Amino acid sequence: MRMIFALPLLLVAACGVNNDPQNDTVTLEYDQNQVEETAQDLGNAADDAATEIGEAARGAGRAIENEVGDIDVDVDVRRNQAENSQ
């Protein structure tokens, strides 16, 4: 879905505009190879970013685990029927 937003940028990056004022013409060309290379670069950058985010999340998890450690909680619950009946 997010790739749809990047598509116009890919097309602009691969476009070549030639203006010929003498003949009063403008030529617009696009290079499919350039589009594919740019898309591949974009995919690689997204993959690298996802990897970095994953590593940061793992590091944060380890830091939290080291800070908190293991917590033992002992609960002693006793009920005194005589005091509760009043």
N, C-alpha and C positions, 0 to 999 in steps of 0.2 A: 504494500500500500504506500509506504513512504517513498518507494522508487518512483511513483507517479509524479511526486513533487520535484524530483531531480531530473525528470525527463526533459523539461524545457531547457534546463541548464546544459544538459548533454548535447542537445540539438544546437544550441547557440555556440557551444564550444567547437562543434564540428562544422559550422557554417563558414563559408567564404563568400564575401560580397564583393563583386567587381562592378565598379561604376565607370561607364564609358560616356563622358559628356559629349564627345564628338558625334557619336551615333545615337545619343539620347537613349541609352539602354542601361539597365542594371541587371546583373546576373547573380543569382543566388545558387550556390552549390553547397552540398554537404558531403562529407567523407564518411562512409559507413565504417571504415576501419577506425577512424578517429572516435566515432561514437562508441564502438565496441571496446576500444582501449580505455576510453574515459570511464565507461561503465565498469570495466574490470578494475580500474584503479579505485573507483568509488566503492566497489564491493570489498576490495582488499582493505581500504581505510576503515570501512564499517566493521569488518572482521577484527582488525587490529584494535579498534576502539572497544569492541565487545570483550575481547581478551583482556585488555587493560582494566576494564570495569570489573570483570570477574576476579582478576587478581587482587584488585583493591578491596572487593567485598570479602574475599578469603582472608586477606591480611587484617581487615577490620574484625572479622569473626575470631581470628586467632588472638588478636589484642584484647578483645572483650573476654574471651575465655581465660586468658592469662590474668587479666585484672580481677575477674570475678572468682575464678577458681571453682573449687568444689565447696558447696555450702551444705553442711549437715544440719538438719533441723530435728531436734528431739521435742516431741510433744507428749506431755503427760497429762492426760485428761482423766480426772476423777470426778465422779458424781456422788454427791451426798444426798440421798433421798430425803433425809430428815430436814435438811435446810431448804430444799426446794418445795416441800409440801406446805410451807407456811405462807 
